[in-house]
Amino acid sequence: MKNYLFALLSFLLFFLFTSNVSAQEPSTPQQQTFEAVITQVTEEKEVTVNHKTQRYQKLEAEITSGERKGEKITVENGTVPMVVIQDYATDDQVVITAFRSPDGKELFSITDYVRRIPLLLLFGIFVGLVILVGRKRGIASLGGMFFSFVIIFTFVLPQILAGQNPVLIVILASLAIIPLTFYLSHGFNRKTTAAVIGTIIALIITGILATIFINAARFTGFASDEANFLQAARPDVINMQGLLLAGILIGILGILDDITISQAAIVQQLKKASPNLKFHQLFLRTMDVGKDHIASTVNTLILVYTGAALPLLLLFLDNPQPIASVVNYEMIAEEIVRMLLASIGLILAVPITTAIAAWMIKK
C-alpha cells in the first residue's frame, strides 16, 4: 500500500510538472521566441518568390506568453521561398520568433504550432488505460516511468552535456533504473529479481557487442542533423560516438524489461502448476514459450524501426544507386546496427533470464 501511494504521488507530480512546462525556446538579445494565438487573417493571396508561386498570408496575432503577453502583432507568412507553406487560420496557437532586420525593424516569423494540449490529452488517455487495466500494478508502473524520467533528465542528460562519458553515465543510470522500475512495477520477489539480473547481464553483453561493431563500422555519430547542431553548439565537449552507443543502450533497456519479466513470470506459473518439475524441465518448457516471444518481438522491432525511418527509406529507395551503396550510408547503417543489436539483446535475454528464474524458483 505504501508503494501504491508513493507511485501515485510521483505520477501526479510528474503530470503537474509536464502540464506547466512552457514550449518557449531560449531567447537571445537578437531574437525572442514566444507563443501566440492567431486572432485574424487580414490578407490571403498568391505571390511569386524567386520565380516560384506560393501562398501568402498577413495575420494578426496576440502574444500569450512571456513579458509581452497580451501584445498585438502582425505576422507575414510566405514572404520567403519554402518547400511547404503552412496555411494558418483564426485561433491557431503558434510559436513565433521575433528578430531585427538590418535596418532595425522588428519582424515576426511563425516557426511552429503549440502542441501541448493534444499531447496532454493523449497522455491522459494512456494514463487512464494503464490505471483502468493495470490497477495497482499500472499505477506502480507509472511511478517507475516517473523515476526513469527524473533520472534521465536530472542525471543522464546534464552529465552528458557537461562532457562526461555518455556510455559510463548510461550504465550508471541503468543500474539505478532497472531495479527501481522493476521492483516498483512488479513487486519485490524472486520473479522480479531474476528479471533484474537477466536484464543487466543481457545489457552488458549487448553493450560490449555494440562497442565492438560501432568501432568496427567506424561510425562517427554525426549522421543526424541533431548531432551536427549539438556539436556546433558545444564543440569538442560531447563524444558523439559515445552518445550514439548510449542511445542504443537506452533503447535496448526499454525492450528488455518486457521479455525478461515475461520469461520469469512463465517459470513461476509453471512451478506453481507443477511443483515437481525439475530445473531442466522448467527451463525447456519456458523456452518453448520464449521462442514464440522472440519470433514475434523481433518482427515487431523490425516494423517499429522501419516505421520510424520510413521517410528516410523512401528517400534512398528513390536514389538510383544500388542497394549495397545505400546501406553503406552512415544514417542507414546506424539504424541497421541499432535494430540488430536490439534483436540480439532480446534473444540473449530469453535463455539467460529463463535459466536464472528456473534456478531461483526451484531453490
C-alpha positions in Angstrom: 0.0 0.0 0.0 2.9 2.3 0.8 4.4 1.7 -2.6 1.0 2.2 -4.2 0.5 5.7 -2.7 4.1 6.7 -3.3 3.8 5.8 -7.0 0.5 7.7 -7.3 2.0 10.8 -5.7 5.1 10.5 -8.0 2.9 10.3 -11.1 0.8 13.3 -10.0 3.9 15.4 -9.5 5.1 14.3 -13.0 1.8 15.3 -14.6 1.7 18.7 -12.9 5.3 19.3 -14.0 4.7 18.4 -17.6 1.4 20.5 -17.7 3.3 23.6 -16.6 6.3 23.3 -18.8 6.4 26.0 -21.4 7.2 25.3 -25.0 9.0 28.6 -25.1 12.5 28.3 -26.6 15.5 30.1 -25.2 15.8 33.7 -26.4 18.8 35.8 -27.2 19.2 39.6 -27.4 18.9 39.4 -31.2 15.7 37.3 -31.2 12.8 36.4 -28.9 10.6 33.3 -29.0 7.1 33.2 -27.6 3.7 31.7 -28.0 0.7 33.5 -29.6 -2.8 32.8 -30.9 -3.9 33.9 -34.4 -6.8 36.4 -34.0 -7.4 37.4 -37.6 -6.4 36.6 -41.1 -6.3 40.0 -42.8 -5.0 39.1 -46.2 -4.5 36.0 -48.3 -3.1 35.8 -51.9 -0.7 34.0 -54.2 2.7 35.7 -54.6 5.9 34.9 -56.6 9.1 34.4 -54.6 12.3 33.6 -56.6 10.2 32.6 -59.6 8.0 30.3 -57.6 4.3 30.9 -56.8 3.4 30.2 -53.2 0.7 31.1 -50.6 1.0 34.4 -48.7 -0.9 35.4 -45.6 -0.9 38.5 -43.4 -2.0 37.6 -39.9 -3.0 39.4 -36.7 -1.8 37.6 -33.5 -1.9 38.1 -29.7 1.1 37.1 -27.7 0.1 34.6 -24.9 3.4 34.0 -23.1 6.4 35.9 -21.7 6.9 39.5 -20.8 5.0 40.7 -23.9 1.8 38.7 -23.1 -1.3 40.5 -24.4 0.6 42.5 -27.1 -1.0 42.5 -30.6 1.4 41.9 -33.5 1.2 41.5 -37.3 2.9 38.4 -38.9 3.6 37.8 -42.6 3.7 34.2 -43.7 5.0 33.2 -47.1 7.5 36.0 -47.8 10.5 33.7 -48.2 10.8 30.7 -50.5 9.9 27.4 -48.8 9.1 23.9 -49.9 5.9 23.7 -47.9 3.9 26.8 -46.8 1.6 26.2 -43.8 -1.9 27.7 -44.1 -2.9 29.3 -40.8 -6.4 30.0 -39.5 -8.0 32.0 -36.7 -7.5 30.5 -33.2 -4.4 28.6 -34.2 -1.9 28.5 -31.4 1.6 29.0 -32.7 5.2 29.7 -31.7 6.6 33.0 -33.0 10.2 34.2 -33.3 10.8 38.0 -33.2 14.0 39.3 -34.8 15.5 42.6 -36.0 16.1 43.3 -39.7 19.4 45.1 -40.7 17.6 48.4 -40.7 16.4 47.8 -37.1 12.8 47.0 -37.9 11.2 44.2 -35.7 9.9 41.3 -37.8 8.0 38.2 -36.8 8.0 34.7 -38.1 5.9 31.6 -37.2 8.2 28.7 -36.5 5.8 26.0 -35.2 2.5 25.1 -33.7 1.8 24.8 -30.0 1.0 21.1 -29.5 0.8 20.7 -25.7 -3.0 20.3 -25.5 -3.3 17.2 -27.8 -0.1 15.7 -26.3 -1.5 16.1 -22.8 -4.9 14.7 -24.0 -3.2 11.6 -25.5 -1.1 11.2 -22.4 -4.2 11.4 -20.2 -5.8 8.6 -22.3 -2.7 6.5 -21.9 -2.6 7.0 -18.1 -6.3 6.3 -17.8 -6.0 3.0 -19.7 -2.9 2.0 -17.6 -4.8 2.6 -14.4 -8.1 1.0 -15.7 -6.5 -2.2 -16.9 -3.4 -2.4 -14.7 -5.0 -1.2 -11.4 -2.3 -1.1 -8.6 0.4 -2.5 -10.9 -0.5 0.0 -13.5 -0.1 2.9 -11.1 3.1 1.4 -9.8 4.5 1.2 -13.4 3.6 4.9 -13.8 5.7 5.6 -10.7 8.6 3.7 -12.4 8.2 5.8 -15.5 8.3 8.9 -13.4 11.6 7.8 -11.8 13.1 6.9 -15.1 12.1 10.4 -16.4 13.7 12.0 -13.3 17.0 10.0 -13.6 17.3 10.7 -17.4 16.6 14.5 -17.1 18.4 15.3 -13.9 21.4 13.0 -14.2 22.0 11.4 -17.6 21.4 14.5 -19.9 23.1 17.1 -17.7 26.2 14.8 -17.2 26.5 14.2 -20.9 26.1 17.9 -21.7 28.9 18.6 -19.2 31.2 16.4 -21.2 31.1 13.1 -19.2 31.5 9.8 -20.9 27.9 9.0 -22.3 28.4 5.3 -22.1 29.5 5.3 -18.4 26.7 7.7 -17.5 24.0 5.5 -19.1 25.4 2.4 -17.5 25.3 4.0 -14.0 21.8 5.3 -14.7 20.7 1.8 -15.8 22.0 0.3 -12.6 19.5 2.6 -10.8 16.6 2.4 -13.3 16.5 -1.3 -13.7 15.9 -2.4 -10.1 13.9 0.7 -9.2 11.4 0.4 -12.1 11.2 -3.4 -12.0 10.6 -3.8 -8.3 8.2 -0.8 -8.2 6.2 -2.3 -11.1 6.3 -6.0 -10.3 6.9 -6.2 -6.6 9.9 -7.5 -4.5 10.0 -11.2 -5.3 12.2 -13.9 -6.9 10.5 -13.4 -10.3 11.5 -9.7 -10.4 15.0 -10.4 -9.1 15.5 -13.0 -11.8 14.4 -10.4 -14.4 16.6 -7.7 -13.0 19.7 -10.0 -13.1 18.8 -11.3 -16.6 18.3 -7.7 -17.9 21.6 -6.5 -16.5 23.6 -9.4 -18.0 21.9 -9.1 -21.4 22.5 -5.4 -21.4 26.2 -5.8 -20.6 26.7 -8.4 -23.3 24.8 -6.2 -25.9 26.8 -3.2 -24.8 30.1 -5.0 -25.5 28.9 -6.1 -28.9 27.7 -2.5 -29.6 31.1 -1.1 -28.7 32.9 -3.6 -30.9 30.7 -3.1 -34.0 30.3 0.7 -33.7 34.1 0.9 -33.7 34.4 -1.7 -36.5 31.9 0.1 -38.7 33.7 3.4 -37.9 30.5 5.3 -37.0 31.2 9.0 -36.3 27.9 9.7 -34.6 27.3 12.7 -36.9 24.7 11.1 -39.3 21.8 13.1 -38.0 21.1 16.8 -38.2 20.6 16.9 -34.4 24.1 15.6 -33.8 25.6 18.2 -36.0 23.6 21.0 -34.3 24.7 19.7 -30.9 28.3 19.6 -31.9 28.1 23.2 -33.3 26.5 24.3 -30.0 29.1 22.5 -27.8 32.2 21.9 -29.9 34.5 19.2 -28.6 32.5 18.7 -25.4 30.4 15.7 -26.2 31.7 12.4 -27.5 29.3 11.9 -30.4 30.3 8.2 -31.0 29.8 7.5 -27.3 26.4 9.3 -27.5 25.3 7.0 -30.3 26.2 4.0 -28.2 24.5 5.4 -25.1 21.3 5.9 -27.1 21.4 2.3 -28.4 21.8 1.0 -24.8 18.8 3.1 -23.5 16.7 1.7 -26.4 17.7 -1.8 -25.6 16.9 -1.3 -21.9 13.4 -0.5 -22.8 13.0 -3.6 -24.8 14.5 -6.0 -22.2 12.0 -5.1 -19.5 9.1 -6.8 -21.3 10.9 -10.0 -22.3 12.7 -10.7 -19.0 9.6 -10.2 -16.8 7.6 -12.4 -19.1 10.0 -15.3 -19.0 10.4 -15.1 -15.2 6.6 -15.0 -14.8 6.2 -18.1 -17.0 8.7 -20.0 -14.9 6.9 -19.0 -11.7 3.5 -20.0 -13.0 4.8 -23.4 -14.4 6.3 -24.1 -11.0 3.0 -23.3 -9.2 1.1 -25.5 -11.6 3.6 -28.4 -11.4 5.7 -28.2 -8.2 7.6 -31.4 -9.0 9.1 -30.0 -12.2 12.9 -30.2 -12.2 15.3 -27.4 -13.3 15.8 -28.6 -16.8 12.0 -29.2 -17.3 11.2 -25.7 -16.1 13.9 -24.3 -18.4 12.8 -26.2 -21.6 9.1 -25.6 -21.2 9.6 -21.9 -20.6 12.0 -21.7 -23.6 9.2 -23.2 -25.8 7.1 -20.1 -25.0 10.2 -17.9 -25.1 10.9 -18.9 -28.7 7.5 -17.7 -29.8 8.1 -14.5 -27.8 11.4 -14.0 -29.6 9.8 -14.5 -33.1 7.0 -12.1 -32.5 9.1 -9.4 -30.8 11.9 -9.5 -33.4 9.3 -9.0 -36.1 7.8 -6.1 -34.0 11.3 -4.5 -33.7 11.8 -4.6 -37.5 8.4 -3.0 -38.1 9.0 -0.3 -35.5 12.4 0.7 -36.8 11.1 0.6 -40.4 8.2 2.8 -39.5 10.4 5.3 -37.7 12.7 5.6 -40.7 10.1 5.4 -43.4 10.7 8.8 -45.0 14.5 8.2 -45.0 14.0 4.7 -46.6 11.7 6.2 -49.3 14.3 8.9 -50.0 17.0 6.3 -50.5 14.8 4.0 -52.5 14.2 6.8 -55.0 18.0 7.0 -55.3 19.4 5.4 -58.5 22.4 3.9 -56.5 22.4 0.1 -55.9 21.2 -1.1 -52.5 24.7 -2.1 -51.4 25.7 1.5 -51.7 22.6 2.8 -50.0 23.1 0.6 -46.8 26.6 1.9 -46.6 25.5 5.4 -45.7 26.0 6.0 -42.0 22.5 7.1 -41.3 21.1 3.9 -42.8 23.9 1.7 -41.3 23.2 3.2 -37.9 19.6 2.1 -38.0 20.5 -1.4 -39.2 23.0 -1.8 -36.3 20.6 -0.4 -33.8 17.9 -2.9 -34.9 20.2 -5.9 -35.0 21.7 -5.1 -31.6 18.3 -4.7 -30.0 17.2 -8.1 -31.5 20.4 -9.7 -30.3 19.9 -8.3 -26.8 16.3 -9.6 -26.8 17.4 -13.1 -28.0 20.1 -13.3 -25.3 17.8 -12.2 -22.6 15.4 -15.1 -23.1 17.7 -18.1 -22.1 19.6 -16.0 -19.6 16.6 -14.9 -17.6 14.8 -18.3 -18.0 17.9 -20.1 -16.5 18.2 -17.7 -13.6 14.4 -17.7 -12.9 14.3 -21.5 -13.0 17.2 -21.9 -10.7 16.0 -19.3 -8.2 12.4 -20.5 -8.1 13.4 -24.2 -7.9 15.6 -23.3 -4.9 
